[in-house]
Amino acid sequence: MLRLLPIVGIVAVVGMADVVEQGPKDSAPSGLLAGVARADISPPAGIPHMNWGSQTHVTAMAHDPAGMIATVLVVSDGKQKIALVDVDALFVDQLTSVPERAAALTGIPAAHIRLGATHTHAGPFLTADKGPVGIDLEGYRTGFANYWAVAADKIVGAIAEANARLEPAHLGVSRGTGSININRRVRRTPASPPAVGLNPDGLVDRDLVVARIDNARGEPLAVIVNFQCHGTVLAWENKHLSPDWPGMMRRTVEAALPGAKCLFFQGAAGNQGPIEGLTGDLGVAHRLGRILGHEAAALALHIETVKRAPKLEGFVESTAYLARQPWRVSGPRDATIRVVSSVIEVPGRVYTERDAMRMQALVSDAEGGVRRAANSPDPWVKHAAGARLRRFQDLLNKWNQPASRPPIAVRIQAMRIGELAMVSMPGEPFAEIGQAVKRYSPFPGATMFCGYSSGEGGEYVPVEEEYEMEGYEVDRTPYGTLAAKQLIAAASALAQRLK
């Protein structure tokens, strides 16, 4: 009887215990502050929509209900601040004024403001390189420039709004697997040239990194999703202005975590495309977005934004003898903020006389194709022949530049927010680059690698072994074969400085 008394006492205490599980509301402050804001940057129908060389239309005709947005997350440790901006755009080249303008308005250093494009190929774009051949673009330039001026104003305002909304917060990170991407570099065969499509035998990076930020009450404020997949579900037949699959991905995450705003940061997607795409069917983009959204939301819901674990506090007599193990908070997670960046120079691409001769042969063949198509009754045959000639002629002009080219400057930026590390660069790095930087990071499982970011640099960045495979990305790159190795080394060194 005496031996049973301690157990009876424990059971009695448990019976009077608080039934509410502990969470961020029971934690000491982490020292992290966070604020979120969003701007609607949906363009007007009728804006230039020239994202594909094969498309026959010039302007957009309709809107994707998912909308096109810019979402801002500002974080602070009370001493310094970082602003992260997610923009539905192909690139952020038209928004170069935003960091300096937002810095003047908020005091956040321009070097601490990072813009990232989702890389949708269904947004506004204006270039003679794409769309119908020979179109006079002058009548479209003013409206296109006005749109980006308004979008920049809205994004600067959203940064100021997020900065004004700072409140105590907690952050946690999780890592899992996404399932909607595939290697997109279809290899050359004796019967066909290399192409952009689906290559199930090629390298694919399905690493999915998710961070969640809660307020002091444990309510989700923001979810950051990092994944690598081109926004090319919607292609030349599509006439909708759309964020492509990232738009529905964000909506799905936000539906699973009410009150949170989801930001998407595109990864190293230079050779990564969607498992289904190159279509005009909006439903495919929505379906793939929902798939990744559910995968990301599951990770976000698992995240513990404070240090929390089950603790044995006794036993309860029931139909079974139950261990009482409520989740208890032991304290906040790390809230260190750090920003480092570096501009490095990497070698430019040098084309040999043999390269130029090969491209000249392709141009000559394409010229013959245009002549043969001239009498075709099918407008699409004429359009495709003209687009093919333009593609090869543009490449030949690029390849015929002087061989002694200066190095190319590329800005690499690394940021730390507590246990989360983010390494970013402009342009379209191949997945092998992102994989290497994440592998060498001192933050295992909690490092996001982001391409398509603001700063110097741009274009495709293949890894060395891909050059001999040729293909679209290799033909276009301005970088020499050793550029990827140098960028990996520089980015990895920056990540080490975040510790």
C-alpha positions in Angstrom: 0.0 0.0 0.0 2.8 2.4 0.9 4.5 1.6 -2.5 1.4 2.6 -4.4 1.1 6.1 -2.7 3.6 7.9 -5.0 1.7 6.6 -8.1 -1.6 7.7 -6.7 -0.2 11.1 -6.0 1.1 11.4 -9.6 -2.2 10.4 -11.0 -3.9 13.0 -8.8 -1.6 15.8 -9.9 -2.1 14.8 -13.6 -5.8 15.0 -13.1 -5.5 18.7 -12.1 -2.9 19.5 -14.9 -3.6 22.1 -17.6 -5.0 20.2 -20.6 -3.7 22.9 -23.1 -0.5 21.9 -24.8 2.4 24.3 -24.6 3.6 26.2 -27.7 5.2 29.5 -28.8 2.8 31.4 -26.4 4.6 29.7 -23.5 8.1 30.5 -24.7 10.4 33.3 -23.8 10.8 35.7 -26.7 13.3 34.6 -29.3 14.4 38.2 -30.1 13.2 37.7 -33.6 10.7 40.3 -35.1 8.7 39.7 -38.3 6.2 41.5 -40.5 4.5 40.4 -43.7 2.7 42.3 -46.4 1.4 41.6 -49.9 0.7 43.6 -53.1 -1.5 42.7 -56.0 0.7 43.2 -59.1 -1.7 41.5 -61.6 -1.1 43.2 -65.0 -3.9 44.4 -67.2 -5.1 42.1 -70.0 -3.7 43.3 -73.3 -0.1 43.8 -71.9 2.7 42.2 -73.9 3.0 38.5 -73.1 6.0 37.4 -75.2 7.5 34.6 -73.3 7.9 32.0 -76.1 9.4 32.1 -79.5 6.8 29.7 -80.8 3.8 31.8 -79.7 1.7 33.5 -82.3 0.0 36.1 -80.0 1.6 39.2 -78.6 -0.7 40.2 -75.8 -2.4 38.4 -73.0 -6.2 37.9 -73.2 -7.2 36.7 -69.7 -6.2 36.3 -66.1 -5.5 33.2 -64.0 -7.8 33.4 -60.9 -4.7 32.6 -58.8 -3.6 36.2 -59.5 -0.1 37.7 -59.7 1.3 39.0 -56.4 4.4 40.3 -54.6 4.8 39.1 -51.0 7.3 40.7 -48.5 8.7 39.3 -45.3 10.8 41.7 -43.1 12.7 40.2 -40.2 14.7 41.9 -37.5 16.7 41.0 -34.4 16.2 44.5 -33.0 19.6 45.6 -34.4 19.4 44.9 -38.1 16.8 44.0 -40.7 16.3 41.8 -43.8 13.6 42.2 -46.4 12.7 39.2 -48.6 10.5 39.8 -51.6 8.7 37.1 -53.6 7.6 38.4 -57.1 5.5 36.7 -59.7 7.7 37.5 -62.7 10.1 35.9 -65.1 13.0 37.9 -63.7 13.3 41.0 -61.4 15.4 43.0 -63.9 12.6 45.7 -64.2 12.7 46.2 -60.4 16.3 47.4 -59.9 15.2 50.6 -58.3 13.2 48.9 -55.5 16.0 48.2 -53.0 17.4 51.7 -52.9 13.9 53.3 -52.8 12.8 50.9 -50.0 16.0 51.6 -48.1 15.4 55.3 -48.2 11.9 54.8 -46.9 12.5 52.2 -44.2 16.2 52.4 -43.2 16.7 48.7 -44.2 20.0 48.6 -46.1 19.6 48.0 -49.8 22.1 45.2 -49.5 19.7 43.5 -47.1 16.8 43.6 -49.5 16.5 40.5 -51.7 14.0 40.2 -54.6 13.3 36.8 -56.1 11.3 36.0 -59.2 9.1 32.9 -59.3 10.2 32.6 -62.9 6.7 32.2 -64.4 6.8 32.2 -68.2 3.1 33.4 -68.3 3.6 36.9 -67.0 4.2 40.2 -68.9 7.2 40.3 -71.1 8.3 42.2 -74.2 11.2 41.2 -76.4 11.9 40.9 -80.1 13.5 37.5 -79.4 10.1 35.9 -78.9 6.6 36.0 -80.2 5.8 36.4 -83.9 8.8 37.4 -86.1 9.0 40.9 -87.3 6.4 42.5 -85.0 6.8 46.3 -84.4 7.1 46.6 -80.6 7.2 50.4 -80.3 3.4 50.6 -79.5 3.8 48.3 -76.6 6.8 49.8 -74.8 5.1 52.6 -72.9 2.4 50.4 -71.4 4.9 47.8 -70.5 7.2 50.3 -68.8 4.2 51.8 -67.0 3.2 48.5 -65.6 6.6 47.8 -64.1 6.8 51.4 -62.7 3.5 50.7 -60.9 4.6 47.3 -59.8 7.8 48.8 -58.3 5.7 51.4 -56.4 3.5 48.7 -55.0 6.5 46.5 -53.9 8.3 49.5 -52.2 5.0 50.2 -50.4 4.7 46.5 -49.4 8.2 46.6 -47.9 7.3 49.6 -45.9 4.1 48.0 -44.7 5.8 44.8 -43.7 8.4 46.9 -41.8 5.7 48.7 -40.0 4.1 45.4 -38.9 7.1 43.9 -37.0 6.1 41.9 -34.0 7.7 39.2 -31.8 8.1 36.0 -33.8 9.6 32.5 -33.8 11.0 30.5 -36.8 11.6 26.9 -37.5 12.7 24.9 -40.6 11.9 21.5 -42.1 13.1 19.6 -45.2 11.3 17.0 -47.3 10.7 16.0 -50.9 8.7 17.6 -53.7 7.4 15.5 -56.6 6.5 17.9 -59.5 9.9 18.4 -61.2 12.1 16.5 -63.6 15.3 17.1 -65.6 14.3 19.0 -68.7 17.4 18.5 -70.9 16.4 15.9 -73.5 19.6 14.4 -74.9 20.7 14.4 -78.5 20.2 11.1 -80.4 21.3 10.1 -83.9 17.8 10.9 -85.0 17.1 14.2 -83.2 18.9 17.2 -81.7 18.9 18.1 -77.9 15.7 19.6 -76.8 13.8 21.0 -73.8 11.3 18.5 -72.5 11.3 15.5 -70.1 14.5 13.6 -69.3 13.7 10.9 -66.7 17.3 9.7 -66.7 18.8 13.1 -65.9 19.7 14.6 -62.5 16.7 15.9 -60.6 16.8 17.8 -57.3 13.6 17.2 -55.4 14.8 18.8 -52.2 12.0 20.8 -50.6 12.9 23.2 -47.8 10.2 25.0 -45.8 10.4 27.6 -43.1 7.5 28.7 -40.9 7.3 31.9 -38.9 4.8 32.2 -36.0 3.9 35.2 -33.9 4.3 35.2 -30.1 0.8 33.6 -29.8 1.8 30.7 -32.0 -0.3 31.9 -35.0 1.4 31.4 -38.4 2.6 34.6 -40.0 4.6 33.3 -43.0 5.7 30.2 -44.7 8.7 30.2 -47.0 8.9 27.5 -49.7 12.1 26.8 -51.7 11.9 24.3 -54.6 13.5 24.1 -58.1 11.2 23.8 -61.0 10.7 26.1 -64.1 7.4 27.9 -64.3 6.8 26.4 -67.7 3.6 24.4 -67.3 1.9 27.1 -69.4 3.6 27.6 -72.8 3.1 29.1 -76.2 -0.7 28.2 -76.5 -1.5 29.9 -73.1 -3.0 33.4 -73.3 -3.5 33.8 -69.5 -1.5 36.1 -67.3 -0.5 33.6 -64.7 1.9 32.9 -61.9 2.0 29.3 -63.3 2.2 26.5 -60.7 3.7 28.7 -57.9 0.5 30.6 -57.6 -1.7 27.7 -56.7 1.0 26.3 -54.5 0.9 29.4 -52.4 -2.9 29.3 -52.2 -2.8 25.7 -51.1 -0.3 26.4 -48.3 -2.2 29.4 -47.1 -5.5 27.4 -47.0 -3.7 24.8 -44.8 -2.3 27.5 -42.4 -4.9 30.2 -42.1 -3.5 33.6 -41.5 -0.1 32.9 -43.0 1.3 34.4 -46.2 3.3 32.0 -48.3 6.5 33.2 -50.1 8.0 31.1 -52.9 11.7 31.3 -53.7 12.7 29.5 -56.9 15.7 27.2 -56.5 18.5 26.2 -59.0 16.0 25.4 -61.8 18.2 25.9 -64.8 17.8 22.3 -65.8 14.7 21.4 -63.8 11.2 21.6 -65.4 7.7 20.4 -64.4 6.7 16.7 -64.8 3.9 17.8 -67.0 3.8 21.1 -69.0 4.4 23.0 -72.2 0.6 23.3 -72.4 -2.1 25.9 -72.7 -4.2 24.1 -70.0 -4.5 26.3 -66.9 -5.8 23.3 -65.0 -2.4 21.5 -65.2 -0.6 24.4 -63.6 -3.2 24.5 -60.8 -3.0 20.7 -60.2 0.8 20.7 -60.0 0.7 23.7 -57.7 -1.7 22.0 -55.4 0.5 18.9 -55.3 3.6 20.8 -54.2 1.4 23.0 -52.0 0.2 20.0 -50.0 3.7 18.6 -49.8 5.0 21.9 -48.5 2.0 22.5 -46.1 2.6 19.1 -44.5 6.2 20.1 -43.8 5.1 23.5 -42.5 2.5 21.9 -40.1 5.2 19.6 -38.7 7.6 22.5 -37.9 8.2 23.4 -34.2 9.0 27.1 -34.1 10.2 26.8 -30.5 12.1 24.1 -28.7 9.3 21.8 -27.7 9.2 18.1 -26.8 7.0 15.6 -24.9 7.8 15.3 -21.2 6.8 12.4 -18.9 4.7 13.9 -16.1 3.1 10.8 -14.7 0.4 8.2 -15.5 -3.3 8.1 -15.8 -5.6 5.1 -15.0 -7.9 4.5 -17.9 -9.0 1.5 -20.0 -5.2 1.2 -20.5 -2.5 2.5 -18.2 -1.6 5.8 -20.0 1.7 7.7 -19.8 1.0 11.4 -19.4 3.5 13.1 -21.9 2.3 16.6 -22.7 4.4 18.7 -25.0 6.3 21.3 -23.0 8.4 24.3 -24.2 12.0 24.5 -23.1 12.7 27.8 -24.8 13.0 29.8 -28.1 15.1 28.8 -31.1 18.0 30.8 -32.4 17.2 34.2 -33.8 20.6 35.3 -35.1 20.4 37.5 -38.2 23.4 37.8 -40.5 23.9 39.0 -44.1 27.0 38.7 -46.2 27.5 39.2 -50.0 30.2 39.1 -52.5 30.6 40.0 -56.2 32.9 37.5 -58.0 34.2 37.5 -61.5 33.9 34.3 -63.5 35.2 33.5 -67.0 33.0 34.3 -69.9 32.2 31.8 -72.7 34.7 31.6 -75.5 33.4 30.1 -78.8 35.8 28.4 -81.2 35.8 28.7 -84.9 34.3 25.2 -85.0 31.4 26.4 -82.8 30.7 29.3 -85.1 30.8 27.1 -88.2 28.3 24.8 -86.7 25.9 27.6 -85.9 26.4 29.1 -89.3 25.4 25.7 -90.8 22.2 25.8 -88.7 21.4 29.3 -89.8 21.9 28.4 -93.5 19.6 25.3 -93.0 17.0 27.6 -91.3 17.2 30.1 -94.1 16.4 27.2 -96.5 13.4 26.3 -94.3 12.0 29.8 -94.5 12.2 29.7 -98.3 10.5 26.3 -98.4 7.8 27.6 -96.1 7.1 30.7 -98.1 4.5 29.0 -100.3 2.9 27.0 -97.6 -0.9 27.6 -97.1 -0.4 26.9 -93.3 0.5 30.1 -91.3 2.0 28.0 -88.5 4.5 26.4 -90.9 5.7 29.9 -91.9 5.7 31.1 -88.3 7.8 28.1 -87.0 10.3 28.5 -89.9 10.8 32.2 -89.1 11.1 31.5 -85.3 13.7 28.8 -86.0 15.8 31.1 -88.2 15.6 33.9 -85.6 16.8 31.6 -82.8 19.9 30.4 -84.7 20.7 33.9 -86.1 20.5 35.4 -82.6 22.9 32.7 -81.3 25.3 33.2 -84.2 25.4 36.9 -83.5 26.3 36.1 -79.9 28.9 33.5 -80.8 30.6 35.8 -83.3 31.5 38.3 -80.5 35.3 38.8 -79.8 37.0 35.8 -78.2 38.8 37.9 -75.6 35.8 38.7 -73.5 36.0 40.2 -70.0 35.0 38.2 -66.9 31.4 38.3 -65.9 30.5 39.8 -62.5 28.0 37.8 -60.4 26.6 38.8 -57.0 26.2 36.0 -54.4 24.3 36.8 -51.3 23.9 34.8 -48.1 21.5 35.5 -45.3 20.8 33.8 -42.0 17.6 34.0 -40.1 18.0 31.9 -36.9 18.4 28.3 -38.0 17.6 29.1 -41.7 20.3 29.9 -44.2 19.6 31.3 -47.7 22.1 31.5 -50.4 21.1 33.3 -53.6 22.3 34.5 -57.0 20.8 35.9 -60.2 20.3 33.9 -63.3 19.4 30.3 -63.8 21.9 28.0 -62.1 21.7 24.3 -62.8 20.5 22.0 -60.0 24.0 20.6 -59.4 25.1 24.0 -58.2 22.3 24.3 -55.7 22.9 20.7 -54.5 26.6 21.4 -53.9 26.0 24.6 -52.0 23.4 23.0 -49.7 25.6 20.0 -49.2 28.6 22.1 -48.1 26.5 24.4 -45.9 27.1 24.5 -42.2 23.3 24.5 -41.7 22.4 20.9 -42.7 18.8 20.4 -43.7 18.0 24.1 -43.3 19.7 25.8 -46.3 17.7 27.3 -49.2 19.6 27.9 -52.5 17.8 30.4 -54.6 18.4 31.5 -58.2 16.5 34.2 -60.1 17.5 36.8 -57.5 18.3 40.5 -57.7 21.9 41.6 -58.3 24.6 41.5 -60.9 24.7 38.5 -63.2 22.1 36.5 -65.1 21.4 33.8 -67.7 21.9 30.0 -67.5 24.8 28.6 -65.5 25.5 25.0 -66.6 27.9 22.7 -64.9 31.1 21.8 -66.8 30.0 18.3 -68.0 26.9 19.7 -69.6 28.7 21.8 -72.2 29.5 18.8 -74.4 25.8 17.8 -74.4 24.9 21.1 -76.1 21.3 22.2 -76.1 19.3 25.3 -75.4 20.7 26.3 -72.0 24.3 25.6 -73.0 23.9 27.4 -76.3 22.7 30.5 -74.5 25.0 30.7 -71.5 27.6 33.6 -71.5 29.6 31.7 -68.9 32.8 29.6 -69.4 33.0 26.0 -68.4 34.6 26.6 -65.1 32.1 29.2 -63.9 29.9 26.8 -62.0 32.8 25.4 -59.9 33.9 29.0 -59.0 30.4 30.0 -58.0 29.9 26.9 -55.9 33.2 27.6 -54.0 32.3 31.3 -53.5 28.8 30.5 -52.4 29.9 27.8 -50.0 32.5 30.2 -48.5 29.8 32.8 -47.9 27.5 30.2 -46.2 30.4 29.4 -43.8 30.5 33.1 -42.8 26.9 32.9 -41.6 27.9 30.7 -38.5 
